[in-house]
Amino acid sequence: MKKELPACPVEITMGLIGDKWKVLIIRDLLTGTKRFGELKKSLNGITQKVLTNNLREMEASGLVNRKVYAEVPPRVEYSLTETGWSLKPILDSMVVWGNSYREKQN
């Protein structure tokens, strides 16, 4: 059974990406498919458990694809789904706003 979504679209968006790590995971996956270790290395300060939990939540919500290769040792790659890619304009706006804010503060 699907969970009922809030009436407010901003609340829906925040529920999906309102976590610091999720936005940064999306940022990293916008440059292409990544392995778990690559994501962990680029996300300074994230623990393995937190990264795993965030990736699982993002996969469950349809933002991230997880592909497991039948190799020894196993290889797992993460990429954005079409829905995940649709968040690019939001992150682009965050970049513009963040740069503007930084300039005003300096």
N, C-alpha and C positions, 0 to 999 in steps of 0.2 A: 504494500500500500504506500502510495506517495504521500510525503509530508505536505501539508497545506502551506503555501507560501503567504507571507504577510501581504497586506493590501498595498503598502507603501513600496514603490520600486527602489527607493534609496535603501530601505531596510533590507530588501532582497539582495541588492548588490553588496552591501556591507556584510551581510551574512555569508556571502560567498568569498569575498576577498578582503574583509575588514581586519584581517590579521596581518601584522607586519611581515611575517614570513611568507604568506601566500602571495602578496604583491611582489615581493622580491623573487620568489620562485617563478612567477609569471614573467617578470623582467628578464630573468636568465633564460627562460625557455623561448622568449621572443627571438633570440639569436640562433635558435636551432635545438635539435634533440640533444639531451644531456644524460649522462649516466649519474647514478646516485652520488658517487664520489666527487664528480665534477660540481654537482649542486652543493654538496656539503662544503667543499673547499671555497666556493664563491660566496657562501652565506656565512660571513664571519660571525661566530658566536652561537650558531645554531647547534643543538645536540642532535645526535643520530635519531633519538626517539622522537623529538619534535619534528624533524624533517620527515621521518617516516609517517607520522600521524597526519601532517599537513598534506603530504602527497596522497595518502589514502583518502582523505576527505575531498581533495580536489578531483581525484579519480571518480569517487562516488557521485560528485555533483556534476560530472561531465566536462570539467575544465582541462583535465590532463589524461593523456593516454599512457598506459604502462605496457611495455612490450618486453617479454621475457624470452631470452634465447636459450635453447636447449644445448648448452655448452657446459664444460667443466673447466674452471668454475663458472657458475651461472652469470650471465650478463643481463642486466635490466636497463632499459632506456626509457626516458620520459620525454614526452612531447606534448605540445598544446593541441587540443581538439579544435574544431572550427569554432565552438563556443568560447574556448580559451583565447583564440586569436581575436575574437570580436571585442576583447577587452583592450586591445592595443591602443585605440584612440583615448581611452581613459588614462592609461599609463603615459602616453605621449603628452596629454594635458598636464599630468602631474610633473613631468620633466620640465615643461615650460614654466609652470607655476613655481616649482622648486628653484629653478635658475633665477627667476625674477626675484624671489624672496631673498636668495643668497646675495644678489647684487645690491638690494636695498639695505641689507644688514652690513655690508662691507663699506 
